[in-house]
Amino acid sequence: MNFSTLFRIGENLNLDRKTLVYLRWIAIIGQIFAINIVFFVLKLEFPILIAYSVIFLGLLSNLYLQFGIKKVQLKDFYAGTFLFLDLIQLSFLLYLTGGISNPFSILLMVPTVVSSTFLSLGTTIILGLSTICFLFLLTVFHYPLPGIHENSFTFPEFYLVGFFIAIIIGLVFLGYFGVRFSGETKKRSEALNKLQEILAKEYELESLGGQAAAAAHSLGTPLATISVVAKELKKEIGNNKEYAKDIDLLISQTKRCSEILKKISKKQIKEDQFFNFLTLEDLINEIIETFNETSTKMIKLISTNDKNKINIKRSPEIVYGLRNFIGNAVKFSKDEIHIIINSDEKNIEIIINDDGPGFPEDIVDIIGEPYIKSKSEDVSSNSGLGLGTFLGKTLLERQFANLSFSKDRKLGGASVKITWSVNYLKFNI
């Protein structure tokens, strides 16, 4: 892992300035409240003036962060710097008030946990290691704990060591959780953005027919006007051969444009009546034809148990989702793909089987998640990061489909089962 990967320089990581300002105000107010309660209410002695000075420095740094820095988002380095300052401030306060035996020493984990959620792994490691160093120093060097050491009571050494280890374990656990949580959230966010882009593109392609019809309607009147004016000009010119050929060309090209626009308009009407509503069998046949043009593998459609051939509305989500899983079957199969349609009065089921290596065991339980990679040599060289499967699965599930992944007993490869309720296909698509 190189430096740029560790600190994720290319990802432009940021922490919202207001978020950090509010977190630091909460910490500062809590610190002031705690030391005042201990000193003035509980009457316990400790260097309160030095503690006030430490808190005052933290207050000044937060005022600078709130009013001196105008950026809305803090870069990884600057955010990490302020978190490191918070770590130093809290460590010094704990040094004045009993060190690691102070119950508030558990708060030393906060800067690292915040970093693990929002910032780079490199910054998180630096803060984590610094926290461990400060914890060790606070275990060895510290002022007496107010109200305890004054009464000749000291904590057993093994207790302090145990507390030290417990905080480190909590630090590692929460830090790891934060890194994984933020990483998974970021990956899913990127995948969903990709999903929206693809869906928008599909709808844009679907709307081209309507846009063409609207253009034909809008251009019809000006073309007719051009044609009329050109014919009148031809009458005015008469037998003038110098301009007659140009006028004839203008009239012929205007007529040609009108014919093209009429065809576009008629095609759109045809699409409205027949193209947008079709059976799943017809839709799958269209998808199969597109793969037959580029692949020599045998794709067999079996619809003998398709007893309920209802018409559904052509949906970009369904088209893309089915095309994606059929494409995966073509990609990983050796020679043969079977697509089976079963339907009755209640459910419609599409099963896509192939004779390929099937789903690897190490990812079969997480298929449909984005950015996954199998260790299987049979599929690793031909597979991506699972983004296509995630997109197809998500799009189909948005259209009320249920998906399951297993091994096909007949062909020996992967099997994808997609099921709809007939009522959903009729009324929700």
HELIX and SHEET records of a PDB file:
HELIX    1   1 PHE A    3  LEU A    6  1                                   4    
HELIX    2   2 ILE A    9  GLU A   11  5                                   3    
HELIX    3   3 ARG A   17  ASN A   36  1                                  20    
HELIX    4   4 ILE A   37  VAL A   41  3                                   5    
HELIX    5   5 ILE A   48  LEU A   63  1                                  16    
HELIX    6   6 TYR A   64  GLY A   68  3                                   5    
HELIX    7   7 ASP A   76  LEU A   96  1                                  21    
HELIX    8   8 GLY A   99  SER A  101  5                                   3    
HELIX    9   9 PRO A  103  MET A  109  5                                   7    
HELIX   10  10 VAL A  110  PHE A  118  1                                   9    
HELIX   11  11 LEU A  121  VAL A  140  1                                  20    
HELIX   12  12 HIS A  149  ASN A  151  5                                   3    
HELIX   13  13 GLU A  157  GLU A  206  1                                  50    
HELIX   14  14 LEU A  208  ILE A  237  1                                  30    
HELIX   15  15 LYS A  241  LYS A  270  1                                  30    
HELIX   16  16 GLU A  271  PHE A  275  3                                   5    
HELIX   17  17 LEU A  280  ASN A  292  1                                  13    
HELIX   18  18 PRO A  316  PHE A  332  1                                  17    
HELIX   19  19 VAL A  364  ILE A  366  5                                   3    
HELIX   20  20 GLU A  377  SER A  380  1                                   4    
HELIX   21  21 LEU A  387  ARG A  398  1                                  12    
HELIX   22  22 VAL A  422  PHE A  427  1                                   6    
SHEET    1   A 2 ASN A  14  ASP A  16  0                                        
SHEET    2   A 2 GLN A  73  LYS A  75 -1                                        
SHEET    1   B 2 PHE A 277  LEU A 278  0                                        
SHEET    2   B 2 ILE A 312  LYS A 313 -1                                        
SHEET    1   C 5 MET A 298  ASP A 306  0                                        
SHEET    2   C 5 GLU A 336  SER A 343  1                                        
SHEET    3   C 5 ASN A 347  ASP A 354 -1                                        
SHEET    4   C 5 ALA A 414  SER A 421 -1                                        
SHEET    5   C 5 ASN A 402  LYS A 407 -1                                        
END                                                                             
